[in-house]
Amino acid sequence: MKVPHGFRRIYINIMRFLRAFNRLVVRLYHYVEINELTGLLILAFIIGIIGGYAAVAFRIILNTSQELFWGTTDSLHFLSIEFSQIRWYVKILIPALGGLIVGPIIYFLVREARGSGIPEVMEAIATKGGWIRARVIPLKALLSAISIGSGGSAGREGPIVHIGSSTGSIVGQYLNLNEEKRKILIGCGASAGIAGTFNAPIGGMLFSLEVLLGEFRISRFSPLIVSSVMSTVIAQVYLGTNPAFMIPEYTLVSPWEIIPYIFLGLIGAFVGMAFSKSLYLTEDLFNKLNIPVYLKPAIGGLLMGILALQLPNLYGVGYSSIEQTLTGQ
């Protein structure tokens, strides 16, 4: 079918505008880059805004996914009396269905979107010069929302770090920046994602510094805090100012309380190591399964559904269970 001349002219004008805008942005950035830190701060400001909107969009997509699978967005739904009345096989099959949807999309379209997201970002920084493909952003958001919304036992932090980091990487690629600056922008995207998701600007900045970038320098600290603060501002406009967890006020009654806290820290360290080892062991076992790779997430969802029959706290992100624990419930 022949395209009408008017539409073709509009299309040509739009493409010309985009190319001109691209040249303008690149020239403007390199002009501002007379002061290198100033240029990074401007980009961090922009990435912070994008990261804030990404955090809000991901929350909306996740809630929509859970409503499609379970009929509600209530985080306490899995612990309610109504949920206990759902037939047992439905509770098993829905997480398996989520895995069945996610598996083929990851395998055939975007394999780097597998996993929690944080190790993949660390790999991109360490071995790929900070390069992450653009398609990761929409597909990671969609796939994570399907996985968690169908009941998959995972949190929001991994996906949002991957999404935010991808945004920073794409901005760096778009402006043809060197590897060091791309890594800083990846950190900005990750800190913006964490800050916007959990209303924690300092937490987002420290996460990127310690986990992703691995060292403290003023050239890295300043852009990270700018992106974290901007993301938090955007997220608070749409999601409110409440913290991620409503923690009751704790008081130190006696200095002797520090002793059990020390033991609690030691126990937490061993639990953390045990979890890491069990996670890697489970991944190795799944890798050895002689079945198509794209079916393995469905198997995982099926097994998780069976476990969750007795432990409904396993469904979804689990933040409501954490909050109940903090309040002694």
Solvent accessible surface area in square Angstrom, and as a share of the most:
residue,aa,sasa,rsa
1,M,232,1.03
2,K,184,0.78
3,V,89,0.51
4,P,74,0.47
5,H,134,0.60
6,G,42,0.41
7,F,136,0.57
8,R,148,0.54
9,R,103,0.38
10,I,98,0.50
11,Y,136,0.52
12,I,50,0.25
13,N,71,0.36
14,I,89,0.45
15,M,62,0.28
16,R,133,0.49
17,F,131,0.55
18,L,88,0.44
19,R,120,0.44
20,A,45,0.35
21,F,99,0.41
22,N,56,0.29
23,R,125,0.46
24,L,111,0.55
25,V,42,0.24
26,V,40,0.23
27,R,169,0.62
28,L,104,0.51
29,Y,11,0.04
30,H,83,0.37
31,Y,149,0.57
32,V,35,0.20
33,E,40,0.18
34,I,147,0.74
35,N,85,0.44
36,E,96,0.43
37,L,62,0.31
38,T,52,0.30
39,G,0,0.00
40,L,3,0.01
41,L,54,0.27
42,I,77,0.39
43,L,10,0.05
44,A,0,0.00
45,F,91,0.38
46,I,78,0.39
47,I,0,0.00
48,G,0,0.00
49,I,52,0.26
50,I,71,0.36
51,G,1,0.01
52,G,0,0.00
53,Y,104,0.39
54,A,20,0.16
55,A,4,0.03
56,V,12,0.07
57,A,45,0.35
58,F,3,0.01
59,R,57,0.21
60,I,101,0.51
61,I,65,0.33
62,L,10,0.05
63,N,57,0.29
64,T,66,0.38
65,S,9,0.06
66,Q,21,0.10
67,E,92,0.41
68,L,144,0.72
69,F,40,0.17
70,W,24,0.08
71,G,59,0.57
72,T,34,0.20
73,T,62,0.36
74,D,76,0.39
75,S,63,0.41
76,L,78,0.39
77,H,22,0.10
78,F,14,0.06
79,L,61,0.31
80,S,35,0.23
81,I,131,0.66
82,E,114,0.51
83,F,5,0.02
84,S,71,0.46
85,Q,136,0.61
86,I,52,0.26
87,R,161,0.59
88,W,161,0.57
89,Y,95,0.36
90,V,46,0.27
91,K,23,0.10
92,I,16,0.08
93,L,100,0.50
94,I,25,0.13
95,P,5,0.03
96,A,14,0.11
97,L,83,0.41
98,G,0,0.00
99,G,10,0.10
100,L,85,0.42
101,I,64,0.32
102,V,13,0.07
103,G,3,0.03
104,P,42,0.27
105,I,45,0.23
106,I,25,0.13
107,Y,62,0.24
108,F,133,0.55
109,L,90,0.45
110,V,0,0.00
111,R,137,0.50
112,E,46,0.21
113,A,4,0.03
114,R,130,0.48
115,G,55,0.52
116,S,64,0.41
117,G,0,0.00
118,I,33,0.17
119,P,77,0.48
120,E,36,0.16
121,V,0,0.00
122,M,82,0.36
123,E,88,0.39
124,A,5,0.04
125,I,15,0.07
126,A,82,0.64
127,T,103,0.60
128,K,102,0.43
129,G,13,0.12
130,G,0,0.00
131,W,127,0.45
132,I,12,0.06
133,R,113,0.41
134,A,61,0.48
135,R,109,0.40
136,V,0,0.00
137,I,46,0.24
138,P,84,0.53
139,L,33,0.17
140,K,6,0.02
141,A,11,0.09
142,L,78,0.39
143,L,5,0.02
144,S,11,0.07
145,A,1,0.00
146,I,22,0.11
147,S,41,0.27
148,I,8,0.04
149,G,0,0.00
150,S,1,0.01
151,G,0,0.00
152,G,14,0.14
153,S,64,0.41
154,A,48,0.38
155,G,17,0.16
156,R,26,0.09
157,E,64,0.29
158,G,5,0.05
159,P,11,0.07
160,I,1,0.00
161,V,0,0.00
162,H,3,0.02
163,I,4,0.02
164,G,1,0.01
165,S,0,0.00
166,S,0,0.00
167,T,10,0.06
168,G,0,0.00
169,S,0,0.00
170,I,48,0.24
171,V,27,0.16
172,G,0,0.00
173,Q,46,0.20
174,Y,103,0.39
175,L,2,0.01
176,N,130,0.67
177,L,8,0.04
178,N,85,0.43
179,E,83,0.37
180,E,68,0.30
181,K,16,0.07
182,R,23,0.08
183,K,37,0.16
184,I,4,0.02
185,L,0,0.00
186,I,0,0.00
187,G,0,0.00
188,C,0,0.00
189,G,0,0.00
190,A,0,0.00
191,S,0,0.00
192,A,0,0.00
193,G,0,0.00
194,I,18,0.09
195,A,0,0.00
196,G,3,0.03
197,T,8,0.04
198,F,31,0.13
199,N,35,0.18
200,A,35,0.27
201,P,37,0.23
202,I,97,0.49
203,G,34,0.33
204,G,0,0.00
205,M,9,0.04
206,L,79,0.39
207,F,41,0.17
208,S,0,0.00
209,L,7,0.04
210,E,126,0.56
211,V,59,0.34
212,L,13,0.06
213,L,19,0.09
214,G,55,0.53
215,E,83,0.37
216,F,140,0.58
217,R,105,0.38
218,I,115,0.58
219,S,40,0.26
220,R,13,0.05
221,F,60,0.25
222,S,22,0.14
223,P,0,0.00
224,L,0,0.00
225,I,39,0.20
226,V,43,0.25
227,S,0,0.00
228,S,0,0.00
229,V,68,0.39
230,M,38,0.17
231,S,0,0.00
232,T,9,0.05
233,V,72,0.41
234,I,23,0.12
235,A,4,0.03
236,Q,60,0.26
237,V,109,0.63
238,Y,120,0.46
239,L,64,0.32
240,G,34,0.33
241,T,97,0.56
242,N,109,0.56
243,P,74,0.47
244,A,41,0.32
245,F,48,0.20
246,M,106,0.47
247,I,105,0.53
248,P,53,0.33
249,E,159,0.71
250,Y,143,0.54
251,T,98,0.57
252,L,104,0.52
253,V,129,0.74
254,S,34,0.22
255,P,101,0.63
256,W,188,0.66
257,E,43,0.19
258,I,85,0.43
259,I,80,0.40
260,P,75,0.47
261,Y,120,0.46
262,I,100,0.51
263,F,119,0.50
264,L,115,0.57
265,G,47,0.45
266,L,95,0.47
267,I,103,0.52
268,G,41,0.39
269,A,54,0.42
270,F,136,0.57
271,V,92,0.53
272,G,37,0.35
273,M,100,0.45
274,A,61,0.47
275,F,130,0.54
276,S,45,0.29
277,K,145,0.61
278,S,54,0.35
279,L,78,0.39
280,Y,133,0.51
281,L,109,0.54
282,T,63,0.37
283,E,85,0.38
284,D,71,0.37
285,L,98,0.49
286,F,43,0.18
287,N,91,0.47
288,K,158,0.67
289,L,75,0.37
290,N,154,0.79
291,I,66,0.34
292,P,61,0.38
293,V,70,0.40
294,Y,69,0.26
295,L,64,0.32
296,K,24,0.10
297,P,49,0.31
298,A,14,0.11
299,I,63,0.32
300,G,27,0.26
301,G,12,0.11
302,L,63,0.31
303,L,87,0.43
304,M,26,0.12
305,G,0,0.00
306,I,86,0.43
307,L,110,0.55
308,A,1,0.01
309,L,61,0.30
310,Q,156,0.69
311,L,101,0.50
312,P,41,0.26
313,N,72,0.37
314,L,55,0.28
315,Y,5,0.02
316,G,8,0.07
317,V,36,0.21
318,G,18,0.17
319,Y,30,0.12
320,S,17,0.11
321,S,21,0.13
322,I,79,0.40
323,E,55,0.25
324,Q,54,0.24
325,T,102,0.59
326,L,52,0.26
327,T,60,0.35
328,G,72,0.70
329,Q,155,0.69
